[in-house]
Amino acid sequence: MVSVVASVAMAECLLVIDVQRGFEERTEERTNPTAESNIARLLAAFRKAGRPVIHVRHASIEPNSPLRPELPGHAPSAVAVEQPGEPVLVKSVNDAFAGTDLERRLRDGGLTRIITVGVQTDHCVSTTVRQGSDLGFDMVLVDDATWTYARHHPDGTLIDAATMQRVNVASLSGEFCDVTTTDEVIAELS
């Protein structure tokens, strides 16, 4: 008989959103400077445990974006290079479910608990978490393995990166996902 903890672990996957070289070019204030190393730790733990990993890359259609598919910034960051057998889904919108076969892959694989990491917390990560929750998946956001940047409000005031991160995580927590840390996820896998 499989224990409840083991069956939950077998039904989960790591979803790595937009961890691409183009974000390495950005110089403005951001959150979680250790997010990349935490993503690397999570990838290693999921791979060691034989758990599924799915990568998502953003293929921007914006003319000046470093994430355009023909540019070096579209490639994965060194910490998130895919291994053989790990699917790479390509999107051009904020939602990793829109225009990809992510939902089908998750359902076909019996994957119900989606551990989500990546960039940007308030854009593609948030949109994907919200959509996944609406589709009935048990979404989990790893707060210290996501990051975002400072933003300007329409009135011109600057909202610092830490505030952007905290407000967005708070708006997702409980309603759309559970929020956890890298250490907590790795401990559950052990």
Rosetta blueprint (number, residue, H / E / L):
1 M L
2 V L
3 S L
4 V H
5 V H
6 A H
7 S H
8 V H
9 A H
10 M H
11 A L
12 E E
13 C E
14 L E
15 L E
16 V E
17 I E
18 D L
19 V L
20 Q E
21 R H
22 G H
23 F H
24 E H
25 E L
26 R L
27 T L
28 E L
29 E L
30 R E
31 T L
32 N L
33 P L
34 T L
35 A H
36 E H
37 S H
38 N H
39 I H
40 A H
41 R H
42 L H
43 L H
44 A H
45 A H
46 F H
47 R H
48 K H
49 A L
50 G L
51 R L
52 P L
53 V E
54 I E
55 H E
56 V E
57 R E
58 H E
59 A L
60 S L
61 I L
62 E L
63 P L
64 N L
65 S L
66 P L
67 L L
68 R L
69 P L
70 E L
71 L L
72 P H
73 G H
74 H H
75 A L
76 P E
77 S L
78 A H
79 V H
80 A H
81 V L
82 E L
83 Q L
84 P L
85 G L
86 E L
87 P L
88 V E
89 L E
90 V E
91 K E
92 S L
93 V L
94 N L
95 D L
96 A L
97 F L
98 A L
99 G L
100 T L
101 D L
102 L H
103 E H
104 R H
105 R H
106 L H
107 R H
108 D H
109 G L
110 G L
111 L L
112 T L
113 R E
114 I E
115 I E
116 T E
117 V E
118 G E
119 V E
120 Q L
121 T H
122 D H
123 H H
124 C H
125 V H
126 S H
127 T H
128 T H
129 V H
130 R H
131 Q H
132 G H
133 S H
134 D H
135 L L
136 G L
137 F L
138 D E
139 M E
140 V E
141 L E
142 V E
143 D E
144 D E
145 A E
146 T E
147 W E
148 T L
149 Y E
150 A L
151 R E
152 H E
153 H L
154 P L
155 D L
156 G L
157 T L
158 L E
159 I E
160 D L
161 A H
162 A H
163 T H
164 M H
165 Q H
166 R H
167 V H
168 N H
169 V H
170 A H
171 S H
172 L H
173 S E
174 G L
175 E L
176 F L
177 C E
178 D E
179 V E
180 T E
181 T L
182 T H
183 D H
184 E H
185 V H
186 I H
187 A H
188 E H
189 L H
190 S L
